């Protein structure tokens, strides 16, 4: 179920269709839910060595981190 969007045009288009669930300012992560499909996404900045964290990417995830702690 691995899907990654790193093209900025595609990322911003997809992000506009998602509901923002939670922002983790410490780790530069934003969690989203696709209310139509139930898919869970995280926007992250994987290149922390670059100024501003580099370009963002959206990654499809199975569970939010706080859901894993409940299992």
N, CA, C and O atoms as a CHARMM CRD file, in Angstrom:
* protein
*
  284
    1    1 UNK  N      0.82200  -1.19000   0.00000 PROA 1      0.00000
    2    1 UNK  CA     0.00000   0.00000   0.00000 PROA 1      0.00000
    3    1 UNK  C      0.86600   1.25300   0.00000 PROA 1      0.00000
    4    1 UNK  O      0.39300   2.31900   0.39200 PROA 1      0.00000
    5    2 UNK  N      2.10500   1.15300  -0.42400 PROA 2      0.00000
    6    2 UNK  CA     3.02500   2.28200  -0.37000 PROA 2      0.00000
    7    2 UNK  C      2.76700   3.21400  -1.54600 PROA 2      0.00000
    8    2 UNK  O      2.81800   2.79900  -2.70300 PROA 2      0.00000
    9    3 UNK  N      2.49100   4.46700  -1.24000 PROA 3      0.00000
   10    3 UNK  CA     2.32000   5.48100  -2.27200 PROA 3      0.00000
   11    3 UNK  C      2.96000   6.75900  -1.78100 PROA 3      0.00000
   12    3 UNK  O      2.81000   7.14700  -0.62200 PROA 3      0.00000
   13    4 UNK  N      3.67400   7.40500  -2.67900 PROA 4      0.00000
   14    4 UNK  CA     4.39300   8.62100  -2.34700 PROA 4      0.00000
   15    4 UNK  C      4.14700   9.64900  -3.44400 PROA 4      0.00000
   16    4 UNK  O      4.23200   9.33500  -4.63200 PROA 4      0.00000
   17    5 UNK  N      3.84400  10.86800  -3.04100 PROA 5      0.00000
   18    5 UNK  CA     3.67600  11.96600  -3.99500 PROA 5      0.00000
   19    5 UNK  C      4.73400  13.00500  -3.67600 PROA 5      0.00000
   20    5 UNK  O      4.69600  13.62800  -2.61500 PROA 5      0.00000
   21    6 UNK  N      5.67800  13.19600  -4.58900 PROA 6      0.00000
   22    6 UNK  CA     6.71900  14.19400  -4.36300 PROA 6      0.00000
   23    6 UNK  C      6.75800  15.26500  -5.45100 PROA 6      0.00000
   24    6 UNK  O      7.55100  16.20300  -5.36900 PROA 6      0.00000
   25    7 UNK  N      5.91000  15.13200  -6.46300 PROA 7      0.00000
   26    7 UNK  CA     5.75400  16.17800  -7.46400 PROA 7      0.00000
   27    7 UNK  C      4.90800  17.27900  -6.83000 PROA 7      0.00000
   28    7 UNK  O      3.78200  17.02300  -6.40200 PROA 7      0.00000
   29    8 UNK  N      5.43400  18.49300  -6.76600 PROA 8      0.00000
   30    8 UNK  CA     4.75300  19.55900  -6.02400 PROA 8      0.00000
   31    8 UNK  C      3.36100  19.88000  -6.55200 PROA 8      0.00000
   32    8 UNK  O      2.45300  20.13000  -5.76000 PROA 8      0.00000
   33    9 UNK  N      3.16900  19.87900  -7.86700 PROA 9      0.00000
   34    9 UNK  CA     1.83700  20.15300  -8.41700 PROA 9      0.00000
   35    9 UNK  C      0.83900  19.09000  -7.96700 PROA 9      0.00000
   36    9 UNK  O     -0.27200  19.41200  -7.54400 PROA 9      0.00000
   37   10 UNK  N      1.24000  17.81800  -8.06100 PROA 10     0.00000
   38   10 UNK  CA     0.37100  16.72600  -7.63000 PROA 10     0.00000
   39   10 UNK  C      0.13300  16.77900  -6.12100 PROA 10     0.00000
   40   10 UNK  O     -0.98100  16.54600  -5.64900 PROA 10     0.00000
   41   11 UNK  N      1.18900  17.08600  -5.37400 PROA 11     0.00000
   42   11 UNK  CA     1.10200  17.14700  -3.92000 PROA 11     0.00000
   43   11 UNK  C      0.08200  18.19800  -3.48500 PROA 11     0.00000
   44   11 UNK  O     -0.79000  17.91100  -2.66500 PROA 11     0.00000
   45   12 UNK  N      0.18300  19.40200  -4.02300 PROA 12     0.00000
   46   12 UNK  CA    -0.73000  20.47200  -3.61400 PROA 12     0.00000
   47   12 UNK  C     -2.16400  20.18600  -4.04900 PROA 12     0.00000
   48   12 UNK  O     -3.10700  20.54400  -3.34300 PROA 12     0.00000
   49   13 UNK  N     -2.33600  19.55100  -5.19400 PROA 13     0.00000
   50   13 UNK  CA    -3.67600  19.18200  -5.65300 PROA 13     0.00000
   51   13 UNK  C     -4.28900  18.14200  -4.71100 PROA 13     0.00000
   52   13 UNK  O     -5.44600  18.26700  -4.30800 PROA 13     0.00000
   53   14 UNK  N     -3.51200  17.12600  -4.36600 PROA 14     0.00000
   54   14 UNK  CA    -3.99600  16.09100  -3.45400 PROA 14     0.00000
   55   14 UNK  C     -4.25600  16.67000  -2.06000 PROA 14     0.00000
   56   14 UNK  O     -5.27600  16.37400  -1.43800 PROA 14     0.00000
   57   15 UNK  N     -3.33300  17.48900  -1.58300 PROA 15     0.00000
   58   15 UNK  CA    -3.44900  18.09000  -0.25600 PROA 15     0.00000
   59   15 UNK  C     -4.74700  18.90600  -0.13200 PROA 15     0.00000
   60   15 UNK  O     -5.36700  18.92600   0.93100 PROA 15     0.00000
   61   16 UNK  N     -5.14900  19.57200  -1.20700 PROA 16     0.00000
   62   16 UNK  CA    -6.36400  20.39100  -1.19700 PROA 16     0.00000
   63   16 UNK  C     -7.61900  19.54600  -1.01400 PROA 16     0.00000
   64   16 UNK  O     -8.65200  20.05400  -0.58000 PROA 16     0.00000
   65   17 UNK  N     -7.53400  18.26300  -1.34400 PROA 17     0.00000
   66   17 UNK  CA    -8.70000  17.38300  -1.22000 PROA 17     0.00000
   67   17 UNK  C     -8.74500  16.64100   0.11300 PROA 17     0.00000
   68   17 UNK  O     -9.66800  15.86500   0.35700 PROA 17     0.00000
   69   18 UNK  N     -7.76300  16.87100   0.97100 PROA 18     0.00000
   70   18 UNK  CA    -7.65800  16.14900   2.23800 PROA 18     0.00000
   71   18 UNK  C     -8.06500  17.01500   3.41900 PROA 18     0.00000
   72   18 UNK  O     -8.00200  18.24300   3.35500 PROA 18     0.00000
   73   19 UNK  N     -8.48000  16.36500   4.49300 PROA 19     0.00000
   74   19 UNK  CA    -8.80800  17.05900   5.73900 PROA 19     0.00000
   75   19 UNK  C     -7.59900  16.99200   6.66900 PROA 19     0.00000
   76   19 UNK  O     -7.10000  15.91000   6.97600 PROA 19     0.00000
   77   20 UNK  N     -7.13900  18.15300   7.11100 PROA 20     0.00000
   78   20 UNK  CA    -5.99600  18.20900   8.02100 PROA 20     0.00000
   79   20 UNK  C     -6.44300  17.69900   9.38700 PROA 20     0.00000
   80   20 UNK  O     -7.44400  18.16400   9.93300 PROA 20     0.00000
   81   21 UNK  N     -5.69900  16.74500   9.93300 PROA 21     0.00000
   82   21 UNK  CA    -6.05300  16.10900  11.19600 PROA 21     0.00000
   83   21 UNK  C     -5.18200  16.60700  12.34800 PROA 21     0.00000
   84   21 UNK  O     -5.68700  16.90700  13.42900 PROA 21     0.00000
   85   22 UNK  N     -3.87500  16.69300  12.11200 PROA 22     0.00000
   86   22 UNK  CA    -2.96000  17.06100  13.19700 PROA 22     0.00000
   87   22 UNK  C     -1.65700  17.59300  12.61200 PROA 22     0.00000
   88   22 UNK  O     -1.19500  17.13800  11.56600 PROA 22     0.00000
   89   23 UNK  N     -1.07300  18.56900  13.31100 PROA 23     0.00000
   90   23 UNK  CA     0.23100  19.11000  12.93500 PROA 23     0.00000
   91   23 UNK  C      1.22000  18.79300  14.04200 PROA 23     0.00000
   92   23 UNK  O      0.96000  19.05800  15.21500 PROA 23     0.00000
   93   24 UNK  N      2.35700  18.22300  13.66200 PROA 24     0.00000
   94   24 UNK  CA     3.45600  17.95000  14.58600 PROA 24     0.00000
   95   24 UNK  C      4.56900  18.93900  14.23900 PROA 24     0.00000
   96   24 UNK  O      5.38400  18.68100  13.35300 PROA 24     0.00000
   97   25 UNK  N      4.59600  20.06700  14.94000 PROA 25     0.00000
   98   25 UNK  CA     5.56500  21.11900  14.63600 PROA 25     0.00000
   99   25 UNK  C      6.99100  20.72800  14.97500 PROA 25     0.00000
  100   25 UNK  O      7.92500  21.24600  14.36300 PROA 25     0.00000
  101   26 UNK  N      7.18400  19.84800  15.91400 PROA 26     0.00000
  102   26 UNK  CA     8.53500  19.43900  16.30200 PROA 26     0.00000
  103   26 UNK  C      9.19300  18.62600  15.18700 PROA 26     0.00000
  104   26 UNK  O     10.36000  18.84300  14.86200 PROA 26     0.00000
  105   27 UNK  N      8.44800  17.69500  14.60600 PROA 27     0.00000
  106   27 UNK  CA     9.00500  16.82400  13.56100 PROA 27     0.00000
  107   27 UNK  C      8.64900  17.25500  12.14100 PROA 27     0.00000
  108   27 UNK  O      8.97200  16.55400  11.18200 PROA 27     0.00000
  109   28 UNK  N      7.99300  18.38800  12.00100 PROA 28     0.00000
  110   28 UNK  CA     7.60500  18.92800  10.69700 PROA 28     0.00000
  111   28 UNK  C      6.72200  17.94600   9.92700 PROA 28     0.00000
  112   28 UNK  O      6.97600  17.66700   8.75500 PROA 28     0.00000
  113   29 UNK  N      5.69800  17.43000  10.57600 PROA 29     0.00000
  114   29 UNK  CA     4.77600  16.49200   9.94700 PROA 29     0.00000
  115   29 UNK  C      3.36300  17.04500  10.03100 PROA 29     0.00000
  116   29 UNK  O      2.98600  17.66600  11.02500 PROA 29     0.00000
  117   30 UNK  N      2.58600  16.81500   8.98200 PROA 30     0.00000
  118   30 UNK  CA     1.17500  17.16500   8.98700 PROA 30     0.00000
  119   30 UNK  C      0.40500  15.93000   8.54900 PROA 30     0.00000
  120   30 UNK  O      0.71300  15.32300   7.52300 PROA 30     0.00000
  121   31 UNK  N     -0.60200  15.56200   9.34000 PROA 31     0.00000
  122   31 UNK  CA    -1.38400  14.36400   9.07500 PROA 31     0.00000
  123   31 UNK  C     -2.72200  14.74300   8.45400 PROA 31     0.00000
  124   31 UNK  O     -3.36700  15.70700   8.86800 PROA 31     0.00000
  125   32 UNK  N     -3.12700  13.96100   7.44800 PROA 32     0.00000
  126   32 UNK  CA    -4.34900  14.22700   6.70400 PROA 32     0.00000
  127   32 UNK  C     -5.18200  12.96100   6.57800 PROA 32     0.00000
  128   32 UNK  O     -4.67800  11.84100   6.66600 PROA 32     0.00000
  129   33 UNK  N     -6.48200  13.18100   6.36800 PROA 33     0.00000
  130   33 UNK  CA    -7.41400  12.09300   6.11400 PROA 33     0.00000
  131   33 UNK  C     -8.17900  12.40400   4.84000 PROA 33     0.00000
  132   33 UNK  O     -8.67200  13.51600   4.65200 PROA 33     0.00000
  133   34 UNK  N     -8.27400  11.41000   3.96800 PROA 34     0.00000
  134   34 UNK  CA    -9.14000  11.51100   2.79500 PROA 34     0.00000
  135   34 UNK  C    -10.50100  10.99600   3.24200 PROA 34     0.00000
  136   34 UNK  O    -10.68300   9.78900   3.40500 PROA 34     0.00000
  137   35 UNK  N    -11.44000  11.88100   3.43700 PROA 35     0.00000
  138   35 UNK  CA   -12.74700  11.50300   3.97500 PROA 35     0.00000
  139   35 UNK  C    -13.56300  10.64700   3.00600 PROA 35     0.00000
  140   35 UNK  O    -14.50100   9.96900   3.42500 PROA 35     0.00000
  141   36 UNK  N    -13.22100  10.67000   1.72600 PROA 36     0.00000
  142   36 UNK  CA   -13.94300   9.86700   0.74100 PROA 36     0.00000
  143   36 UNK  C    -13.48500   8.41600   0.73600 PROA 36     0.00000
  144   36 UNK  O    -14.29600   7.50700   0.55800 PROA 36     0.00000
  145   37 UNK  N    -12.18500   8.19500   0.93100 PROA 37     0.00000
  146   37 UNK  CA   -11.63100   6.83900   0.82300 PROA 37     0.00000
  147   37 UNK  C    -11.18300   6.26200   2.16100 PROA 37     0.00000
  148   37 UNK  O    -10.99600   5.05100   2.28500 PROA 37     0.00000
  149   38 UNK  N    -11.01000   7.12600   3.16500 PROA 38     0.00000
  150   38 UNK  CA   -10.48300   6.67900   4.45200 PROA 38     0.00000
  151   38 UNK  C     -8.96900   6.58200   4.48300 PROA 38     0.00000
  152   38 UNK  O     -8.39200   6.19200   5.49900 PROA 38     0.00000
  153   39 UNK  N     -8.32000   6.93200   3.38400 PROA 39     0.00000
  154   39 UNK  CA    -6.85600   6.87200   3.34300 PROA 39     0.00000
  155   39 UNK  C     -6.25000   7.91900   4.26500 PROA 39     0.00000
  156   39 UNK  O     -6.77900   9.01900   4.42500 PROA 39     0.00000
  157   40 UNK  N     -5.13300   7.54900   4.86400 PROA 40     0.00000
  158   40 UNK  CA    -4.41000   8.43100   5.78300 PROA 40     0.00000
  159   40 UNK  C     -3.08400   8.80800   5.14000 PROA 40     0.00000
  160   40 UNK  O     -2.38000   7.96500   4.58300 PROA 40     0.00000
  161   41 UNK  N     -2.76100  10.09300   5.23100 PROA 41     0.00000
  162   41 UNK  CA    -1.57400  10.63500   4.58900 PROA 41     0.00000
  163   41 UNK  C     -0.76500  11.44000   5.59100 PROA 41     0.00000
  164   41 UNK  O     -1.30600  11.97400   6.55900 PROA 41     0.00000
  165   42 UNK  N      0.52800  11.52200   5.34800 PROA 42     0.00000
  166   42 UNK  CA     1.39200  12.39200   6.14400 PROA 42     0.00000
  167   42 UNK  C      2.23400  13.22700   5.17200 PROA 42     0.00000
  168   42 UNK  O      2.81700  12.70100   4.22500 PROA 42     0.00000
  169   43 UNK  N      2.28400  14.53400   5.42800 PROA 43     0.00000
  170   43 UNK  CA     3.17300  15.41300   4.66000 PROA 43     0.00000
  171   43 UNK  C      4.43300  15.58100   5.49100 PROA 43     0.00000
  172   43 UNK  O      4.37700  15.95300   6.66300 PROA 43     0.00000
  173   44 UNK  N      5.56400  15.30200   4.86900 PROA 44     0.00000
  174   44 UNK  CA     6.83600  15.33400   5.57800 PROA 44     0.00000
  175   44 UNK  C      7.89700  16.01100   4.72500 PROA 44     0.00000
  176   44 UNK  O      7.73200  16.19500   3.51900 PROA 44     0.00000
  177   45 UNK  N      8.96600  16.36900   5.37200 PROA 45     0.00000
  178   45 UNK  CA    10.10400  17.02000   4.71400 PROA 45     0.00000
  179   45 UNK  C     11.32300  16.12300   4.93100 PROA 45     0.00000
  180   45 UNK  O     12.04700  16.28800   5.91300 PROA 45     0.00000
  181   46 UNK  N     11.55400  15.17700   4.01900 PROA 46     0.00000
  182   46 UNK  CA    12.57100  14.15400   4.24200 PROA 46     0.00000
  183   46 UNK  C     14.02100  14.62000   4.09700 PROA 46     0.00000
  184   46 UNK  O     14.94300  13.88300   4.44600 PROA 46     0.00000
  185   47 UNK  N     14.22900  15.82200   3.59200 PROA 47     0.00000
  186   47 UNK  CA    15.60600  16.29600   3.36700 PROA 47     0.00000
  187   47 UNK  C     15.93100  17.41400   4.34200 PROA 47     0.00000
  188   47 UNK  O     16.11300  18.56500   3.94700 PROA 47     0.00000
  189   48 UNK  N     16.00000  17.06800   5.60000 PROA 48     0.00000
  190   48 UNK  CA    16.20500  18.06600   6.65400 PROA 48     0.00000
  191   48 UNK  C     17.54300  18.79100   6.53500 PROA 48     0.00000
  192   48 UNK  O     17.73100  19.85100   7.13300 PROA 48     0.00000
  193   49 UNK  N     18.46800  18.22800   5.76700 PROA 49     0.00000
  194   49 UNK  CA    19.75800  18.89600   5.59200 PROA 49     0.00000
  195   49 UNK  C     19.66500  20.12300   4.67300 PROA 49     0.00000
  196   49 UNK  O     20.58100  20.94600   4.64400 PROA 49     0.00000
  197   50 UNK  N     18.55900  20.24700   3.92300 PROA 50     0.00000
  198   50 UNK  CA    18.36300  21.39700   3.05100 PROA 50     0.00000
  199   50 UNK  C     17.66300  22.52100   3.80300 PROA 50     0.00000
  200   50 UNK  O     16.95600  22.28300   4.78200 PROA 50     0.00000
  201   51 UNK  N     17.86700  23.73800   3.33700 PROA 51     0.00000
  202   51 UNK  CA    17.21500  24.90600   3.93100 PROA 51     0.00000
  203   51 UNK  C     15.70300  24.70800   3.91200 PROA 51     0.00000
  204   51 UNK  O     15.12600  24.38400   2.87500 PROA 51     0.00000
  205   52 UNK  N     15.07300  24.90300   5.05200 PROA 52     0.00000
  206   52 UNK  CA    13.62500  24.76000   5.15000 PROA 52     0.00000
  207   52 UNK  C     13.13800  23.32400   5.05100 PROA 52     0.00000
  208   52 UNK  O     11.94000  23.08700   4.89700 PROA 52     0.00000
  209   53 UNK  N     14.04100  22.37200   5.13700 PROA 53     0.00000
  210   53 UNK  CA    13.65000  20.96400   5.07000 PROA 53     0.00000
  211   53 UNK  C     13.51900  20.42900   3.66400 PROA 53     0.00000
  212   53 UNK  O     13.15100  19.26900   3.48000 PROA 53     0.00000
  213   54 UNK  N     13.81100  21.24600   2.66700 PROA 54     0.00000
  214   54 UNK  CA    13.68200  20.80200   1.28300 PROA 54     0.00000
  215   54 UNK  C     12.23000  20.71000   0.86200 PROA 54     0.00000
  216   54 UNK  O     11.33500  21.20800   1.54600 PROA 54     0.00000
  217   55 UNK  N     12.00800  20.06900  -0.26900 PROA 55     0.00000
  218   55 UNK  CA    10.65400  19.93400  -0.81300 PROA 55     0.00000
  219   55 UNK  C      9.85900  18.91600   0.00700 PROA 55     0.00000
  220   55 UNK  O     10.40700  17.90300   0.44200 PROA 55     0.00000
  221   56 UNK  N      8.57100  19.18600   0.21500 PROA 56     0.00000
  222   56 UNK  CA     7.74900  18.24000   0.96400 PROA 56     0.00000
  223   56 UNK  C      7.35700  17.04300   0.10300 PROA 56     0.00000
  224   56 UNK  O      7.48000  17.06700  -1.12100 PROA 56     0.00000
  225   57 UNK  N      6.88400  16.00300   0.77400 PROA 57     0.00000
  226   57 UNK  CA     6.28300  14.87300   0.08400 PROA 57     0.00000
  227   57 UNK  C      5.07900  14.40900   0.88700 PROA 57     0.00000
  228   57 UNK  O      5.02400  14.58200   2.10400 PROA 57     0.00000
  229   58 UNK  N      4.12200  13.82200   0.19400 PROA 58     0.00000
  230   58 UNK  CA     2.95000  13.22200   0.83100 PROA 58     0.00000
  231   58 UNK  C      3.11300  11.71800   0.74300 PROA 58     0.00000
  232   58 UNK  O      3.39400  11.17600  -0.32500 PROA 58     0.00000
  233   59 UNK  N      2.93500  11.04700   1.87200 PROA 59     0.00000
  234   59 UNK  CA     3.09200   9.59800   1.90300 PROA 59     0.00000
  235   59 UNK  C      1.83700   8.96600   2.50100 PROA 59     0.00000
  236   59 UNK  O      1.35200   9.38400   3.55300 PROA 59     0.00000
  237   60 UNK  N      1.32600   7.95700   1.81000 PROA 60     0.00000
  238   60 UNK  CA     0.18000   7.20200   2.28500 PROA 60     0.00000
  239   60 UNK  C      0.63800   6.30100   3.42500 PROA 60     0.00000
  240   60 UNK  O      1.65800   5.62000   3.31700 PROA 60     0.00000
  241   61 UNK  N     -0.12800   6.30100   4.52800 PROA 61     0.00000
  242   61 UNK  CA     0.22900   5.48100   5.68200 PROA 61     0.00000
  243   61 UNK  C     -0.96900   4.61600   6.07600 PROA 61     0.00000
  244   61 UNK  O     -2.11100   4.94800   5.75700 PROA 61     0.00000
  245   62 UNK  N     -0.70700   3.51400   6.76300 PROA 62     0.00000
  246   62 UNK  CA    -1.79300   2.62500   7.19300 PROA 62     0.00000
  247   62 UNK  C     -2.51700   3.17700   8.40300 PROA 62     0.00000
  248   62 UNK  O     -3.74600   3.15200   8.46700 PROA 62     0.00000
  249   63 UNK  N     -1.74400   3.68200   9.37300 PROA 63     0.00000
  250   63 UNK  CA    -2.31700   4.19300  10.62300 PROA 63     0.00000
  251   63 UNK  C     -1.59700   5.46600  11.01800 PROA 63     0.00000
  252   63 UNK  O     -0.43600   5.67300  10.66500 PROA 63     0.00000
  253   64 UNK  N     -2.29100   6.31200  11.74800 PROA 64     0.00000
  254   64 UNK  CA    -1.63600   7.46100  12.35800 PROA 64     0.00000
  255   64 UNK  C     -0.79100   6.94200  13.52900 PROA 64     0.00000
  256   64 UNK  O     -1.14400   5.92500  14.12700 PROA 64     0.00000
  257   65 UNK  N      0.29800   7.60500  13.86400 PROA 65     0.00000
  258   65 UNK  CA     1.15600   7.12100  14.95900 PROA 65     0.00000
  259   65 UNK  C      0.41400   6.91500  16.27100 PROA 65     0.00000
  260   65 UNK  O      0.71500   5.97000  17.00000 PROA 65     0.00000
  261   66 UNK  N     -0.53200   7.76200  16.58300 PROA 66     0.00000
  262   66 UNK  CA    -1.26400   7.62000  17.84700 PROA 66     0.00000
  263   66 UNK  C     -2.21600   6.43200  17.82100 PROA 66     0.00000
  264   66 UNK  O     -2.61200   5.94700  18.88000 PROA 66     0.00000
  265   67 UNK  N     -2.59600   5.94800  16.63200 PROA 67     0.00000
  266   67 UNK  CA    -3.42600   4.74200  16.53000 PROA 67     0.00000
  267   67 UNK  C     -2.60200   3.49300  16.82900 PROA 67     0.00000
  268   67 UNK  O     -3.10700   2.53500  17.41400 PROA 67     0.00000
  269   68 UNK  N     -1.33200   3.50900  16.42500 PROA 68     0.00000
  270   68 UNK  CA    -0.46200   2.37200  16.65600 PROA 68     0.00000
  271   68 UNK  C     -0.23600   2.15400  18.14100 PROA 68     0.00000
  272   68 UNK  O     -0.10800   1.01500  18.58900 PROA 68     0.00000
  273   69 UNK  N     -0.18400   3.23000  18.90700 PROA 69     0.00000
  274   69 UNK  CA     0.03200   3.12500  20.35300 PROA 69     0.00000
  275   69 UNK  C     -1.18100   2.51600  21.05000 PROA 69     0.00000
  276   69 UNK  O     -1.05200   1.94800  22.13500 PROA 69     0.00000
  277   70 UNK  N     -2.35900   2.63100  20.43500 PROA 70     0.00000
  278   70 UNK  CA    -3.57500   2.09700  21.03000 PROA 70     0.00000
  279   70 UNK  C     -3.73300   0.59900  20.80100 PROA 70     0.00000
  280   70 UNK  O     -4.46900  -0.07200  21.52300 PROA 70     0.00000
  281   71 UNK  N     -3.03300   0.07600  19.78500 PROA 71     0.00000
  282   71 UNK  CA    -3.17500  -1.35000  19.43400 PROA 71     0.00000
  283   71 UNK  C     -2.50000  -2.25000  20.43000 PROA 71     0.00000
  284   71 UNK  O     -2.52800  -3.47100  20.27700 PROA 71     0.00000
